Amino acid sequence: MKANMLSRVADGMFWLNRYMERTDGMLLTLNTSYILSFDKETDDCQGYKPLLRYYTNLTYDQIEEVQNDTAFILKYIICDSQNHNSVKNLVVKARENARGSQDKITKELWEHINSLYHYMNSPELPRKLEGSDALKVVNKLNKELLLYNGIFHVTMPRGLGWSFSSIGKLIERCLQTISMTQAYYIPINYNLDGNEDVMYWKRLLLSLSGYELYLKSYSNIKHNRKIVEHVIFNYDFAHSVIFTLDLINKYLDCLVKDSEISEARTLYNQFGRLKSYIVYTDYHHMTNKQLEEVLETTKTQLNQFSVDFSKLFFSYT
């Protein structure tokens, strides 16, 4: 790599932001399901299932068994050491990567990660999640991740480290958007002409921080097709597939431009084909089957890009 950044440090910055974005997305989804679980008048056919299916390794039968046990889910998602994707474990992993990249991240960012690490390891946290303090804990953690994103954005220099960190974050965000979208279209067989009301889509939109923008942009219409436009093709929505792919392309361009690795151009072209697949999809005339294929193909190709990206820049074998 032409610029002075070891592959080990670049790897650490990539995964630091990827783990923190996963934590952020998981907490948003948990918060959405938890708050809406108090509304007994809402017809809820999904509940915690999308959260448990995407962010845990629980089997289908295990999910069916625990899906109504809010106390168990809160502790399992937030602080269970046996759950490799718990907030506690993700913060530990993020801190390890931050420690290895300390000369490339700011003092403010390190102090915030370290503070969150100590909070997640406080012995009284599991007890708080069993009682009336549970909502306060969930709200605090959501705010901590918002603060992390703000500190990162305001204090970090826009060099190679920024590009590696941003690509990690955006890959994670895009995969989350695709998987959460699949979770809500699978039960209705990807029916783009169905009549599901906005309350059905509210959980998905809140989990992606897109509910308010959707209501302002698409009122009094049939929602099933417009949801696709919003979460996949809306350039103004920061969690949409096209928005995240567009930014990945920007930061990848910066890395390829400064790279002396011959395979970098091949990787750049590989990603260009993936982005073009979305850009040139005609969502106005998309069929149910095409929607299913677009989501699955994009997720598969993005996962493959992530593997190839890591092999190229981090010397994975």
Rosetta blueprint (number, residue, H / E / L):
1 M L
2 K L
3 A L
4 N L
5 M L
6 L L
7 S H
8 R H
9 V H
10 A H
11 D H
12 G H
13 M H
14 F H
15 W H
16 L H
17 N H
18 R H
19 Y H
20 M H
21 E H
22 R H
23 T H
24 D H
25 G H
26 M H
27 L H
28 L H
29 T H
30 L H
31 N H
32 T H
33 S H
34 Y H
35 I H
36 L H
37 S L
38 F L
39 D L
40 K L
41 E L
42 T L
43 D L
44 D L
45 C L
46 Q L
47 G L
48 Y L
49 K H
50 P H
51 L H
52 L H
53 R H
54 Y H
55 Y H
56 T L
57 N L
58 L L
59 T L
60 Y H
61 D H
62 Q H
63 I H
64 E H
65 E H
66 V H
67 Q L
68 N L
69 D L
70 T H
71 A H
72 F H
73 I H
74 L H
75 K H
76 Y H
77 I H
78 I H
79 C L
80 D L
81 S L
82 Q L
83 N L
84 H L
85 N L
86 S L
87 V H
88 K H
89 N H
90 L H
91 V H
92 V H
93 K H
94 A H
95 R H
96 E H
97 N H
98 A H
99 R H
100 G H
101 S L
102 Q L
103 D L
104 K L
105 I L
106 T L
107 K H
108 E H
109 L H
110 W H
111 E H
112 H H
113 I H
114 N H
115 S H
116 L H
117 Y H
118 H H
119 Y H
120 M H
121 N L
122 S L
123 P L
124 E L
125 L H
126 P H
127 R H
128 K H
129 L L
130 E L
131 G L
132 S L
133 D L
134 A H
135 L H
136 K H
137 V H
138 V H
139 N H
140 K H
141 L H
142 N H
143 K H
144 E H
145 L H
146 L H
147 L H
148 Y H
149 N H
150 G H
151 I H
152 F H
153 H H
154 V H
155 T H
156 M L
157 P L
158 R L
159 G L
160 L H
161 G H
162 W H
163 S H
164 F H
165 S H
166 S H
167 I H
168 G H
169 K H
170 L H
171 I H
172 E H
173 R H
174 C H
175 L H
176 Q H
177 T H
178 I H
179 S H
180 M H
181 T H
182 Q H
183 A H
184 Y H
185 Y H
186 I H
187 P H
188 I H
189 N L
190 Y L
191 N L
192 L L
193 D L
194 G L
195 N L
196 E L
197 D L
198 V H
199 M H
200 Y H
201 W H
202 K H
203 R H
204 L H
205 L H
206 L H
207 S H
208 L L
209 S L
210 G L
211 Y H
212 E H
213 L H
214 Y H
215 L H
216 K H
217 S H
218 Y L
219 S L
220 N L
221 I L
222 K L
223 H H
224 N H
225 R H
226 K H
227 I H
228 V H
229 E H
230 H H
231 V H
232 I H
233 F H
234 N L
235 Y L
236 D L
237 F L
238 A L
239 H L
240 S L
241 V H
242 I H
243 F H
244 T H
245 L H
246 D H
247 L H
248 I H
249 N H
250 K H
251 Y H
252 L H
253 D H
254 C H
255 L H
256 V H
257 K H
258 D L
259 S L
260 E L
261 I L
262 S L
263 E L
264 A H
265 R H
266 T H
267 L H
268 Y H
269 N H
270 Q H
271 F H
272 G H
273 R H
274 L H
275 K H
276 S H
277 Y H
278 I H
279 V H
280 Y L
281 T L
282 D L
283 Y H
284 H H
285 H H
286 M L
287 T L
288 N H
289 K H
290 Q H
291 L H
292 E H
293 E H
294 V H
295 L H
296 E H
297 T H
298 T H
299 K H
300 T H
301 Q H
302 L H
303 N H
304 Q H
305 F H
306 S H
307 V H
308 D H
309 F H
310 S H
311 K H
312 L H
313 F H
314 F H
315 S L
316 Y L
317 T L
